[in-house]
C-alpha cells in the first residue's frame, strides 16, 4: 500500500531531502555554468580541479579496498521488487 500511495502517473515521488538536493545542485550548476560562459578560463580550472578531486577519492578508495580486502556489493534500491538472491562463488 505504501508504494502505491507514492506512485503518481507511473513514477515514484522522490523523498523531500532528495528533491532539496536536486534543487541545490541545479542552482549551483546554473551559477557555475554562467560563470564559465563569462570566464572561459574558469572552465578549464574547474575541470582540472574536478579531475584532481576524483583521482584523490579514487586513490583513497582503492588503498582502503586493498588494505581491507573487501569489495563493494551493488544492491537493488527499494523499488517494490525483490532483489535477486546473491550466489556465493564456489572455490
Secondary structure, DSSP 8 states (H G I E B T S, - for coil): -HHHHHEETTEE---HHHHHHHHHHHHHHHHHHHHHHH-HHHHHHHHHHHHHHHHHHHHHHHHHHHHH----------SSS----------
